[in-house]
Each structure stands twice: as C-alpha cells, then as structure tokens.
Amino acid sequence: MDPTPRAASCLRLTAWDEEAVIAAARDLRARSGGADLLVAFASADYRPHLADFVEILQVEGHARRVIGCSSDSLISTGQEDENATGFTALALQVPGMKVCSWVIDETFQVPRDRPDGGAWLILGHPARLNARFLLEDLNTLYPGTPVFGGMASGGWDAESIFHFHDGTDATEAAGIAVHLSGVKVTGIVSQGCQPVGEPYTITRVEEDVVYSVGGRPAYEVLSETFDKLPDKDKPAAQAGNLMAGIAASEYIHDYQRGDFLVRNILGGDPASGAIKIGAHPRVGQTLQFQLRESGAADEDLRQRCAEKLLQDGVPVAALLFICGGRGQRLFGVGNHDAGLIAETFGAVPLSGFFANGEFGPVAGHNFLHGYTASAALIYPA
C-alpha cells in the first residue's frame, strides 16, 4: 500500500446525470487511489436517485465508506455555489486512518469504546436531531475530542432534507455520526463577531433569561451598549446583528474576539430588565455583547487560518461547514470563506456545504453554532 496520504475533491453543478456521477467518481479514484472515506453533499433533487448515487460512488470511486447529506448550497476548494443543483465530494485515503460510522436513529447511543484522539463528524437533521443532548454525551464521554459538521439543509420541509450512509436507507434518520482515528484532526471555528461594550459578570439568570449583569439590569446594559456604538455600526445592530457572548473561559483577563461563545438575543423586556438569549449561562460567567458584521467576520477567519497554518501546516484535506447566513448575504461577494481557506492553505482538496447550524469546538468544548464557519482540517497522525 502506498504510505502517502491522498485526497481528492470535486464539484459538479448538474441535475441528476448518471454519466456525470460515474465520471466524477472515476476522477476521484484516479486522484486519491480510492477512499477509506468519501463524504458527499448533494442538492435536494438528488433524493430520488440516492441509491444509485451512493452505489456509483462506492463502485466507481472504490470508496469503502460513503456518507453525506443534502444541502441547497455546495462548497469545494476555493468555491461556494449558493442555491445550487449538483453535488460535491471529498475522497480521503490516509494510511492508518480508521473510520467508524453510525446512522443516528431511535436506537442510536453514543458508543463508549472509541479510542482517544481523532475527531467526530456529525451531520444532523435540523428537525430530528437533539444536538444539545448529543453534544453533552460526546463532551462527557470524549472530553477534548473535537466535533465538526453541520445540520443538513436543502429545502423548506423536512422531507427535502436527507442523509445517506453506504447502502443503508438513512433518508428518515436524525443524522450520521462518524468517528475518525489514526489521523490528526484540528479545525477552525470562526464566529465572525466583534466584542462591543464592556464585559460584565452575570449576577442573576434563570435558564436562558439573564436578568442582571454586574448588578445592573441586563436590558439596560444592552441599551447602553447600543447607544455607544459608532453611528456606522448601528444599522447592523438594528438588523439583528447584536448578540450575546458568553466567555468560553473565566481565566482570561483581557477578552478578545474569539474568546466567547456567541448566541442570539431572542428578546428583551424593559420592565423587568431581562434579556432572553440562546444559551443557558450560569451566575458568575462573563457576558459581553458582540456585533456581527462582515469586517469582523473577514478579519477573524483570516487570523484563525494564519494561526492554524503556522501551528500545523498544510492539511491533507478539509471539510467546511458554513452558516447559510454568511456567503453573499454577509460579505456581498461569493466564495469568501472557501476562498480565504484556499488563499491560506493552497489548493487543498475540500468539500462542504451551507448548513442550518455548524458543529465545532470553542475552548475545548463542542457546541452547535450559528453564523459560523467551521472547518475540519485533516492531517496524518
């Protein structure tokens, strides 16, 4: 066996075409030498052809394991195609890599016998997967092991969203879980927000409702933070881009962008002084409001890519999961996130999709995010 790690990716923007899939699978095989794992993402109109699609990838691509899900926007090396028809795929062959995978259905339980290290890849159904409980189990049973992936997209109704797992019918499943070992998997999680105002200690909270921070009504502090924003930033804040950041660690004295778990502000009540956020923080945690805007998102991803390149070098392959609220909606141009990764690491084989929520670690714990670019970078062990 060739001891050299090999990978290949492809993107085909076409309605279902058996010959096009065969040609793509053969091309992937020629460039990767076959695949221990092939990850693919396809548009919703591929659902009637899933059995043929997976079989072709297995047979013509010499792929031992094929997993994937639906998406309405597809990603490949340096390229993002939003609202696209077609598929993207990554074929990966790394000597020593072990791949275990499961369909997440009503009988699924997180296995307890996986080796330390490696990483988890989760593809979930936004209407069927209880991501919070799954991540709690993974964080408890596999502390420090990163989880990457995303919630499938593909249409407005649940039936247009699907998963596939080799020859198993996974179209009704809650998702797919994959454990990779024998490889090094690190990543980039860019939440794209800039801290604004001052950090405050949470002094009263009930579940997801924060009543006071620093001994002051939380709503009052939020209003004050908005009032002090530069005039140029207020339109973005008024458009729903002012968010709550919960400090990922309490051992940091000077909080910077990226030190927070960013969550939506779901509502506020001036009378009680409370704000409702998309998290369940604790008394004593630090909260600082965050502004989501394109400049901060660009700068944050650039910084994280540069740091990762310096730390780990160029990966064999990558998987990229981008929130549907990024792309041209946020940046005003196409190919921003995938293009920046290609600019940093070169033409690394990469596939991914625009997700309904992205998995990734922050400060050693795994979370489901929104508005985030999450990339899994794969290296030989």
Buried (B, 14 or more C-beta within 10 A) or exposed (E): EEEEBBBBBBBBBBEBEEEBBBBBBBBBBEBBBBBBBBBBBBBBBBBEBBEEBBBBBBEBBBBBBBBBBBBBBBBBBBBBBBEBBBBBBBBBBBBEBBBBBBBBEEEBEBEEEBEEBBBBBBBBBBEBBEBEEBBEEBBEEBEEBBBBBBBBBBBEEEEBBBBBBBEBEBBEBBBBBBBBBBBBBBBBBBBBBBBBBBBBBBBBBEEBBBBBBBEEBBBBBBBEBBEEBEEEBBEBBEEEBBBBBBBBEEEBEEBEBBBBBBBBBEEBBEEEBBBBBBBEBEEEBBBBBBBBBBEBBBBBBBBBBEEBBEEEEEBBBBBBBBBBBBBBEBBEEEBBBBBBBBEBBEEBBBBBBBBBBBBBBBBEBBBBBBBBBBBBBBBBB
